[in-house]
Amino acid sequence: MYVIEGTLSQAERRTLFDDNTLTGDAVAIFPADRCVWEMETYNGSDYTIARASIVASDREFLIANPRLGVLGKTGRFVGMTV
């Protein structure tokens, strides 16, 4: 299963989960089929994602520092981009 790992800001988390008690940024893993992202130009050695968002409730929520990857057999995130 392809996933996007990244950080949601406090404001994005509060809006996405409709919970004003959430504090601070949080690193999370999202299913890639629920996200939109844009790849940067391949630099010859690594792929990177320029920006990514999760789409929910007819709105996009920005994911900071996104990385594309898969979930391994043990449930661990295995990155495909840097």
C-alpha positions in Angstrom: 0.0 0.0 0.0 1.4 3.4 -1.0 1.4 6.0 1.7 2.5 9.6 2.3 4.3 10.4 5.5 4.5 14.0 6.6 3.6 16.6 9.2 0.2 18.2 9.8 0.3 21.6 11.5 -1.8 22.3 14.6 -4.3 24.4 12.6 -4.7 21.7 9.9 -5.1 18.9 12.5 -7.8 20.9 14.4 -9.7 21.5 11.2 -9.3 18.0 9.7 -10.4 16.2 13.0 -12.8 19.0 14.1 -11.2 19.1 17.5 -9.9 22.4 19.0 -8.1 20.6 21.9 -5.3 19.2 19.6 -2.0 21.0 20.2 1.2 21.0 18.2 2.2 19.6 14.9 2.1 15.8 14.3 3.8 13.4 12.0 1.3 11.0 10.4 1.0 8.5 7.6 -1.8 8.9 5.1 -3.1 6.5 2.3 -1.7 7.8 -1.0 -5.0 7.2 -2.7 -6.5 9.9 -0.5 -3.7 12.4 -1.2 -2.6 14.6 -4.1 1.1 15.4 -4.6 3.5 17.0 -7.0 6.9 15.5 -7.7 9.9 17.8 -8.1 12.3 17.3 -11.0 14.5 14.2 -10.6 18.0 15.4 -9.7 19.9 12.3 -10.9 20.1 10.5 -7.6 16.9 11.1 -5.5 13.2 11.7 -6.0 11.5 14.3 -3.9 7.9 15.6 -3.5 7.4 19.3 -3.9 4.1 19.4 -2.0 1.4 17.1 -0.9 -2.1 17.4 0.6 -4.7 15.0 1.9 -8.2 15.4 0.5 -11.1 15.2 3.0 -14.5 16.8 3.3 -14.1 18.6 -0.1 -10.9 20.3 1.1 -7.2 19.8 0.9 -5.1 19.8 4.1 -1.4 20.6 3.5 1.2 18.0 4.5 4.6 19.5 5.3 7.8 17.5 4.6 6.0 14.8 2.6 7.7 11.5 1.6 6.2 8.8 -0.6 6.6 5.2 0.5 5.1 1.9 1.4 4.2 0.1 4.6 6.4 -2.9 5.1 5.3 -6.3 6.5 5.9 -5.1 10.1 3.9 -1.9 9.5 7.1 0.2 9.3 7.2 3.1 6.8 9.7 2.4 4.0 10.5 5.6 2.1 10.8 5.8 -1.7 11.5 9.5 -1.8 13.7 11.8 0.3 
